[in-house]
């Protein structure tokens, strides 16, 4: 079994473009949309090539609640329904929860600053985890219910990771 330090090393060695160093002006908008399930669409058709979606996700940024695909010379606005990433898997490694999104990005849940909620309706909230920078990913509905089902009957709606407690509900 892989250790937590090995997972941390994998995360730190991810080769992502240096988007934080690029500062082109906004060139407009492109008809790309990420739905609430993390599926990417171009001009209404789902992008079926995982490698292409993974490439796009690596040059994704957010500013002032808007999402952009960015290169050194262009910055184009796209639409995101909920969050650009959706976490669909979790494993426990050395008493820490390691979440994985649809693009095989991993996050070790260590700190409450990585955990928050998105409000979808008056009484409906979805947990989200910070992936990198100010990009977040929502827990898939299936993953959320998996976490709830793992709780003991007498437990509050809290999960534990890295020695800290994280609420599954904002209340």
Buried (B, 14 or more C-beta within 10 A) or exposed (E): EEEBEEBBEEBEEEEEEEBEEBEEEEBEEBEBBBBBEBBBBBEEEEBEEEEEBBEBBBBBBBEEEEBBBBEEEBBBBBBBEBBBBBBBBBEEBEEBBBBBBBBEBBBBBBEEEBBBBBEEEEEEBBBBBBBBEEBBBBBBEEBBEBBEEEEEEEEEEEBBBBEBEBBBEEE
